[in-house]
Amino acid sequence: MVAPGSQWPPLSGARENSATNTNERILDANYDVRQLLNHISSNNSVKVPKPVLEYLKSIQELTADLIKNPIGQDWKQQFEQLRQETSQIKQDIHTRIESDSFVRRRRQKCAAADALFV
């Protein structure tokens, strides 16, 4: 635990962690941002420019969203939805082509039959 005062809390995400997976890095970043925001809000002697504070809050929101909905899962869901929609469009196109071909052949047969009676 960090002693009260102007001493900043240790950050887990600041370590060399490029070897860990993305989800762990997001968890670390979320924890670090919460630590920093808690330190800033509980310590009146710490002065942080408003843009920096707003940025930290936006990072906290982003990492919270990523924890709730991991990128991999979101992409998988969107890809599956797109695949299903594309499959339906292909099916509709083939149905339409077959229908148009049937109508065209039917018209040709009718025209040929009409020509016989003229």
C-alpha positions as CSV (number, residue, x, y, z in Angstrom):
1,M,0.0,0.0,0.0
2,V,1.2,3.5,-0.8
3,A,1.6,6.0,2.0
4,P,-0.6,9.1,1.8
5,G,1.0,12.2,0.4
6,S,2.2,13.2,-3.0
7,Q,3.9,9.9,-3.7
8,W,2.3,8.3,-6.7
9,P,1.1,4.7,-6.6
10,P,3.0,2.0,-8.4
11,L,1.6,1.1,-11.8
12,S,1.3,-2.5,-13.0
13,G,0.7,-1.6,-16.7
14,A,3.9,0.5,-16.9
15,R,6.0,-2.7,-16.5
16,E,7.5,-4.4,-19.5
17,N,4.5,-6.5,-20.3
18,S,4.5,-6.9,-24.0
19,A,4.7,-10.6,-23.6
20,T,1.3,-10.8,-21.7
21,N,-1.9,-11.2,-23.7
22,T,-4.1,-8.2,-24.6
23,N,-6.8,-8.9,-22.1
24,E,-4.3,-8.9,-19.2
25,R,-2.8,-5.6,-20.5
26,I,-6.3,-4.1,-20.6
27,L,-6.9,-5.2,-17.0
28,D,-3.6,-3.8,-15.9
29,A,-4.3,-0.4,-17.6
30,N,-7.8,-0.3,-16.1
31,Y,-6.3,-0.9,-12.6
32,D,-3.6,1.7,-13.1
33,V,-6.0,4.4,-14.2
34,R,-8.2,3.7,-11.2
35,Q,-5.2,3.9,-9.0
36,L,-4.2,7.2,-10.5
37,L,-7.7,8.7,-10.3
38,N,-8.1,7.6,-6.7
39,H,-4.8,9.1,-5.8
40,I,-5.7,12.4,-7.5
41,S,-9.2,12.6,-5.9
42,S,-8.0,11.7,-2.4
43,N,-5.0,13.9,-2.4
44,N,-5.6,17.7,-2.5
45,S,-1.9,18.5,-2.9
46,V,-1.8,16.7,-6.3
47,K,-2.5,19.2,-9.1
48,V,-3.3,17.6,-12.5
49,P,-4.2,19.7,-15.5
50,K,-7.9,19.2,-16.6
51,P,-7.0,17.7,-20.0
52,V,-4.9,15.0,-18.3
53,L,-7.6,14.3,-15.8
54,E,-10.2,14.0,-18.6
55,Y,-7.9,11.8,-20.6
56,L,-7.4,9.4,-17.6
57,K,-11.2,9.2,-17.2
58,S,-11.7,8.4,-20.9
59,I,-9.1,5.7,-20.6
60,Q,-10.9,4.3,-17.6
61,E,-14.2,4.2,-19.5
62,L,-12.5,2.6,-22.6
63,T,-10.8,-0.1,-20.6
64,A,-14.0,-0.8,-18.7
65,D,-15.8,-1.3,-22.0
66,L,-13.0,-3.5,-23.3
67,I,-13.2,-5.7,-20.2
68,K,-17.0,-6.1,-20.6
69,N,-16.8,-6.7,-24.3
70,P,-13.4,-8.0,-25.4
71,I,-12.3,-7.1,-28.9
72,G,-12.0,-10.7,-30.0
73,Q,-15.6,-11.5,-29.1
74,D,-17.0,-8.3,-30.7
75,W,-15.2,-9.0,-34.0
76,K,-16.3,-12.6,-34.0
77,Q,-20.0,-11.6,-33.5
78,Q,-19.8,-8.9,-36.2
79,F,-18.1,-11.2,-38.6
80,E,-20.7,-13.9,-38.1
81,Q,-23.5,-11.5,-38.6
82,L,-21.9,-10.2,-41.8
83,R,-21.3,-13.7,-43.0
84,Q,-25.0,-14.6,-42.4
85,E,-26.2,-11.4,-44.2
86,T,-23.9,-12.1,-47.1
87,S,-25.1,-15.7,-47.4
88,Q,-28.7,-14.5,-47.5
89,I,-27.9,-12.0,-50.2
90,K,-26.2,-14.7,-52.3
91,Q,-29.2,-16.9,-51.9
92,D,-31.6,-14.1,-52.9
93,I,-29.5,-13.4,-56.0
94,H,-29.5,-17.0,-57.1
95,T,-33.2,-17.3,-56.5
96,R,-33.8,-14.1,-58.5
97,I,-31.5,-15.4,-61.4
98,E,-33.3,-18.7,-61.5
99,S,-36.7,-17.0,-61.4
100,D,-35.7,-14.6,-64.2
101,S,-34.4,-17.5,-66.3
102,F,-37.6,-19.5,-65.8
103,V,-39.7,-16.4,-66.7
104,R,-37.5,-15.8,-69.8
105,R,-37.8,-19.4,-71.0
106,R,-41.5,-19.4,-70.4
107,R,-41.9,-16.2,-72.5
108,Q,-39.8,-17.7,-75.3
109,K,-41.9,-20.8,-75.3
110,C,-45.1,-18.7,-75.4
111,A,-43.7,-16.5,-78.2
112,A,-42.7,-19.6,-80.2
113,A,-46.2,-21.0,-79.7
114,D,-47.8,-17.7,-80.7
115,A,-45.7,-17.7,-83.9
116,L,-47.1,-21.0,-84.8
117,F,-50.6,-19.6,-84.8
118,V,-50.0,-16.5,-86.8
